[in-house]
Amino acid sequence: MSEFPWLKSYPSFVTPNVNMDGYDSIVDIYEEGLVKYTDRVAYKNMDVEMTFTELGEHVNAFTWYLQNKTNLKKGDRIALQMPNLLQFPVAIFACLKAGLVLVNTNPLYTAEEMRHQYKDSGAKAIVILENFACNLEKIIGETEIETVITTTIGDMLGGLKGGITNFVVRKIKKMVPPFNLPNAIPFKQCLAEGKGKVPTKVSLTQEDLAFLQYTGGTTGVSKGAMLTHGNLCANVQQVEAWIDDLFVEGTETIITALPLYHIFALTANCIVFYRYGTTNVLVTNPRDMKAFCKDLKKNPFSVITGVNTLFNGLLNQESFRNLDFSNLKLALGGGMAVQDVVADRWEKVTKTPLLEAYGLSETSPAATINPVDGSHQRGTIGLPMPNTDIKIFDDDLKEVAQGQPGEIGIKGPQVMKGYWMKDEETAKCFHGDYFLTGDIGIMMEDGFFKIVDRKKEMINVSGFNVYPNDVEKAIAEHEKVLEVGVRGEKTKSGSEIVKAFVVKKDESLTAEDVISFCHERLTNYKVPKEVVFRDELPKSNVGKILRRLLK
């Protein structure tokens, strides 16, 4: 109890500790779901459904293939590189069942980025969507990859629909550049060869590695966070203890627009809500907002996860605003700060709050979350998860007073073992048992936490610290602004100025309008000296605005 001096402010349904011994591995969670939910639809993509029983059959087939037709053994690394498709969860659960370590990879990576990740991880196999195989061809000779399994967008959509989809993707839209990987095996062939066969059971414990989850590399070279089965199982149980009885098993529908290769969707959407027997609607291309909204209309949903830019984009679609939200129980934002103006509009349109959570690849990811009982606080990242302690440290790694900003440190069973093959980097980011996040935060009087900004993105204006989040939040409230990103720019004197990059919602918006608006809301030194208008802003794979690329 001494680690939770502000426990009295916790919502009544939350306990500081829950039993983390419920599962030895993610495979235990997976197999429990197969028994409980059988004919319930587990995943849905492009209107094609896959039940829990069908999922189990496909997973067994692919697991058998990996064990009997490749040289892979327990502990070997296998890369997955594809968007949200039905074969993605099949591959995830099969690889884990075979005792392999998954290396999730952004499909849009360049050949150079793929080279780094595959050489660093020592991946021996890959399952890749054929659309991106041309990049693999360029670098495969510099890696340890021996087994290449290619898949297509239409692979699991059924004979006629799958064939038509592949024809359109290949011949009409020309989305598959030519590639030459002579030893590549089609994913469908793997399933066919393993159909009806029983894979060998692999013994797994909480200490076994499950994922090498590579960080975004926003402030340096991307590193592989070593996440164990125990890390993920702990985080699943922490989230379940938090949301308690909000959901009814076997009745819910969740929208997965965030990519499953990102830690947020991987844990929350793919595993946590799998435990509830939730129908998981996989959205392959959420940037096609019109098609996305049609999917939402066809699938009345009770849960949706996303990032601020995704929610903002939906709110600007009339077809979204006209949806029936009577089933919606939870909207959860993470990955970047949820802006107040977006949260406010969301609640007005859907009649459901947009709750903010916080975590990192290194924490599996959930570290804090806002309460689901109505006691949430807009503009905060909520309270620590059960079994999680958070401290705020100054530059000398001394704990700061409550209400003062400092670097967030996280201790809990969801925190990674360390960075793959990088002992020095691991040592730098730990202070005792506390993982140092690189994020500046504040612990408020009632125990809620607030993110200020990334430590390395702070702007120094003549000795004053300016956090881009503060400026972005102010500008986003302007009715003519669609999106905004802020960064510092060096001056000849060595100081910095604040520079704003804005996407207009209304063409009449001027730089003077933005600056004048900021003067009404911000201290003078925080007001942008320059405003640049762009048609779009650079974003990460999940839609997070990449400030380092704002130029």
N, C-alpha and C positions, 0 to 999 in steps of 0.2 A: 504493500500500500504506500510505502514511503516514496515510491517513484511517481505517485499520482496525487500530489498535494491538492490539486484542484478537482479531485474526483467528485466532490459534491455538486459540481456544475454539469456532470455528465447527464445525458438523458437517462431516464429511469430504466430503460430496457437494455442499457449497455453495461457490460461487466469488463473490468480491466484485464481479466485473464480468462481464456477458454482452453479446453483440452485440445492440444495439437496432435494427439496420438491416434486420431481417427483413421488415418490411411498411411500405408507404407509408401505408396506411389500413386502417380496420376492414373496408372493403369487400373488400380483398385477403384478409383472414382468412375472411370470409363466402364468397367465391367459391372459395377453396381447399377449404372444407368440402363444397361442392356436388359438386365433382369427386371427392373422396375417398370420400364416404359414400353417395351416391345413394339407394338404397332403405332405408337405415337410418332408423329413426324418430328425427326430430330433436326434436319437441315432442309432448307428450301433455297433454290437458286434458279432464277429465270423461269419461275413457275413450275419447276420440277421438284418433286418431294422425295426425300429419303428417310424412311422410318429408322427407329433405333435398331430393329432387327436387320434391316438391309445394311445399315452402317456396320453392324457386327460381322455380317457375311463378307463385305468388302474388306474390312480391316483384317479379318483372318486370312483372306486370300493374299493380300499384299504382304502381311507379316510372313506368311509361309514362303512367298517368293523371295523376300529379302534374306530369309534364313537358309534357303536351299538352293537358290540360283545365283547368289552373289558371294563374295568373299568377306562380307561384313560380319563382324562379331560384336558382342556387347562392349559398349564404350566407344565404338567408332563414331565419327562425326558424319552426318548426312545433311546436306543443304536442301532446303525447300525454297523455291523461287517461283511464286505464282501469285495472282490476285485472289480474291475471295471466290472460290469455286467449290463445288461439292467434293472434289477430290482432295481439297486441302485438309479438312478434318479427317478424312480417311487416311491420308498420309501421316498426319500428326500422330494419331492414335496407333497406327501400325508401326511406325518407327519407334515410338516409346515402348510398345509391347515387345518389340524385338530387342530392346535394351540399348538402342542407339541414342546418340546425343544429337539433338536437332539444332541446325544452324539456320535460323530464319533470315531470309534475304529479300530486300526490296527488289521487286522485279524491274524497276526502272534504273537500277544501278548501271553505271558505265562499266565497260570491260575492266578498266583500271580499278574501280571500286570492288568489283567481283574478285579480281586477282588478289587484292589485299585481304579480303575476308576469307577466301578459300585457302590461301597460303597460310594465313595466321591460324586458322582453325584446324588445319590439317585434314579438311574434309576428304573422305574417300569415295563419296557418292553424292549424287544430286538428283532431285526430281525438279524439272524445270518446264515451264510453259514454252512451247515451241516458238512463240513470238519473240522470245529473248535468247534463243539458242545461238544466234549468230554471234552474240558477245561472248558466250561461253567458248565457242570455237576458237576465238582469238587468244584465249589465255589458258585453256585447259592443259596445254603442254607444260605449263609452269606450276601446276598444282599436283596434288596426290590423288586427284579424282580418277577412279578406275571404272565406276559404274555410273552411266548416264541414263536416266529414265525421262523420256519426254512425254508431255501431256498436251492436250488441245483444249480449247475453250468448250468444245462440244462433247468431250469424252464421256461425261456422265449425264447427258441430257436426253438420252434415249436415241434409238436408231435414226428415225427420220429427222427429228428436231436437231439432234447432234450433227447429223450429216449436213443439213442445210446451214446450221450455224458455222460449221467449219468451212463450208464452201464460201459463204459470205465473207468471213474473216480473212480467208486466204486469197480468194480470187477477186472479190468485189472491192473490199476495203484495203486489200493488200497490206495486211498488218503483220505478215510473217515474212521477214527478210530471208533470203536463201541462206542455208547453213549446211555444213558438212560434218556430221558427227557419226562416222560409219558404224560404230559399235553401240549406238544409242538403242534403247529398248522402249517401245511404246508402253505407256502406263496401262492401256487396255489389255495388252498382251500379258502383263504381269498379273492382272486380275483374272484373266482367263486361265492361265496356267495354275494359279493357286485356288481356283474356285472349288469349294467343297472340301478343301484340305485343312487339316488341323495343325496350327503352328506349335512349335515347342515352347513350353512355358519358361520364361526367364525370371530368375529371382531378382527382385529389386527392393532396395531399402530407401529410406529417406535421405541417405547420404549419397546415393548415386546421382550423377549429373543427368539432367533432363534436357537442358537448353544451354547453348552458348548464344546469349541474346546480345547482339552487338549494339553498342550505344550509337547515337546519331552522329557522333564526331563533330558536334557543333563548335567545340573549343579545342579541337586537336584530332589526332588520329583515332578512328573508331576502335573500341576495345570490346572484347567478348566477356560479358558478365556471366560468370559460372552460376547458373541457377540449378539447384538440386530438386529432386522430386519432393523432398521435404519443404523446400522454400515455397514451391507452388501449392502444395497441399495445405500448408499453413495459411497462405494468403486466401485460399478458397474458404477455409473454415473461419478465418477472421471476418471476411465479408459476410458470410452467412450469419455469423453471430450478430453482426451489425444490422443487417436488414431484417433479421428475425422472421416474423410470420407475415411479412408484407405480401409474399407471393404464395400461390396455391400450386402445389406440385402437379405437373401434367396438364396445366391449363393456360400457360402464359406463352406470349410470342415476343421475341426480342429482335430488333433490327440491328444488323451488323454491317454498318457502312465503313467503319474503320477497318483497315486491313488486318487479317489474322496474323500476319507476320510481325505486327506491332504488339508490344507487351500488354497494352491496355486491352485490346480486343482478345488477345490470346487467353489471358487469365479470366477477365470479366465475362466476355461473351461466350468463348468457346468452352471454358471449363466450369466456371461458377454456375452459369445458367443451364449448362448440361445437367448439373446435379438436380435441378428443379424439373427436369423433363420438359424444358422450354423448347418450343419450335423456333429455330434460329434461321432468320431470313438473311441470307448472304447477298450483299449488294456488290456486284463486281466493279461497277464504275459509278460511284456516287457523284462524280463531277458532272455527269449528265443529269442535271437536276429534274428535268421534265420526266425522264424515264424513272428516276428515283421516286418522285412523288406518285407516279402510277403504281409502283411497287408498294408504297405505303398505303395507298387507297385499297389495294387488293388484300392487304394483310393488316387488319386492325391490331395494333401492337400495344403491349403493356409496358415495354422497356425499350429505351433507345439510348445508346452511348455515342459520344462524339466529342469534337473539339469546337472551340468558339466559332471558327470560320465555317464549319459545317452547319451549326445551328443558325448562324447569321444568314448563310446562303439559303437555307430552307425557308426562313421567315420572309425572305424577299420573293418567294414564289407564291402567287395567288392560289395555285392548286393545293399547296400545303396548308395555307391558312384556312382553306375551306374543308379540310379533312374532319372526320369524326374522331375526337380524342377521348371519348368516354371510357375507353379501356386503359388509357395511359396511367400507370402508377409511378413510374420512375424515369426521369431523364437525367443522365449523369454526364457531366463534362469534365475533361481532364486533358493532359498533354500540353496545355497552355492556359493562361489565365482566361476565365470566363468573364467577359466584360459586363458591367452592371446593366448597360443599355440593352444588351442581348438577352440577359436573364430576365429583365423586366418585360420585354416584348414577348419572350417565350411564354412567360406565365400568363400574360394577357390573352395570348392566342390559344394556348392549350389548356389553361386553367390548372396547370401542374407546375410546380417549381422546377427550375433547372439547377440541380445540386452540383457543387464543385467538389472534386476529390483531388488527391495529389499523390504522386508516386513517381518512380523512375524504373528503368530497366533493371537497375541494381537492387530494387526492392520488390520485384515480382508482380505487380508494381505498387499495390496500394499501401500507403503509409498513413494517410489521413482521409477522412470522408465526412461530409456534412450529415447530420442526423436526418433520418427519413420520417421522423414523427412530428414534423412541423416546427421543430426548434432550430432549424438550420439558420445560418447567418450568411446573407448575400455578401459577396466580396471576400469571404474567407475560404480556406481549404478544409475547414471543419476541425474535427478532433482526431487524436491518434486512434488507430485501429486497436482492438484488444491485443494484449501481449506486446504492445509497441510503446517505446518511450522515445520522446523527442526532446532534444535540448537545443538551445541557441547559443552559438559560440562566437567570440570575437576573434580577431586575427591572431591572437596569442593562445587560442583554444581555451580561453577561460569562459565559463558560462556567464552570459550577460543577465542583467536584471530584467524582470518581466516588463514587457512593453518596449524594450530596446531591440533594434535590428541587429542581426548577426547571421552567421551561416547555420543552416539547419543540419543537425546531426540526428541520425535515426538508428535505433537499436531494436531488433525484433527478429523472430524466427523466419521472416520473409526476406531478410537481407542476404545478399549473395555470399558465396564463399570467397570471392575475389575475382580479379581479372585473369583470364586465360593466359598463362605463360608470361605474366607481367607482375612479378613479385614487388618490384619497386613502385609501380603505379598503385598496386593494391595497398602497400604500406602508407603511401601518401594520402590516401582517401579514407583512412581509418584513424580515429582517435579512441584508443581502447576498443570497445565494442560498438562504437558509434560510427556509422558511415557518414562521411562529410559530403553533402550533396552538391555543393557549389551554388546553391540557391540561398538568397538572403530572405529571411523571414522574421516574423514577430510573433511571440506568444502573448496573447491578450489576457486581460484580467480574469476573464471567465473560462480560460483554458482553450479557447479556440485559437487557431493559428492562421496567419495571413502571410501570403507570399508577397515580397517586395519586388524582387527581380533576380535574374541571374547575376552572380557576383562579377563575372567577367564582362558583362554587358553594361555595367554601371558607367555613366557619363560624368566626367569631372569638368565642371564648368567653373573655372576660376576658384578652385578649391571646394566648391559645393558639389555634393553628390546628387545626381539626378538619375532616377530610375525610369527607363523607357516605359514600363508598365503604367506609371502615373500619367505620363504625357499621352500615351495611346488611349488610356481610359477617358481622358478629358476630350480628346479630339473625336473619339468614336461617338460621343453624345451629340455631335452636330448632325442635324437631320439630313444634310446633304452629303454625308460621308458614308461610303460603303465599307471600306476597309482602311486600316492605317497601320504602318510600322514605323518605329522610331529608332534611331541610332545616333551615336556621337561621331563627330568628324573633327579631326585634329586641325588646330590653327597654327600659324607660324610661331606663336608665343609658347606652344606646348600645351595650352589649354584645349578645351573642346567646345564645340557648339552643338546644340540640339538640332537635329535635322529630321523632318517628318516626310514620309512617303505615303501619299494618299491616293486611293481609288475613289473616284466620284460616284455618288448616287444621282447627283443632279449636276448637269454640265455647267450651270451658272456659278458653281462654287469657285472662289478665287483664293490665292494664297493669303491675301490680306484678310479675307473672311476667317480663315483658319487661325491666323495669328491673333486677330482681334478676339475671337472666341476663346482662345487660350488665355489671353490677358485677363479675361473675366473669371477664370477658374484656377489659374496657376500663379505661383510666385514668379516674379519677373525672370529669374535665372533659369527657370524650367521651360519658358516659352520658346518654341522653335525659332531659330534665326532664319531658317530656310524651309520652304515647303515645296516638294516636288510631286507632280501628279504623274501617275502611272496607270496604264490600262489594267494591269494586274500586278500582284506582289509575289515574289518567290516563296514557295511553300515546301515543307517537308512532305514525306509520303502520307502523313496523316492530316495535312492541312495547316500545320503550324507555320506561321510566318517566320522566314529565316532572315533575321536582321543582318547577319554577316554578309548576305548577298544583296543587300539594299545599296545601290550605288547610283 
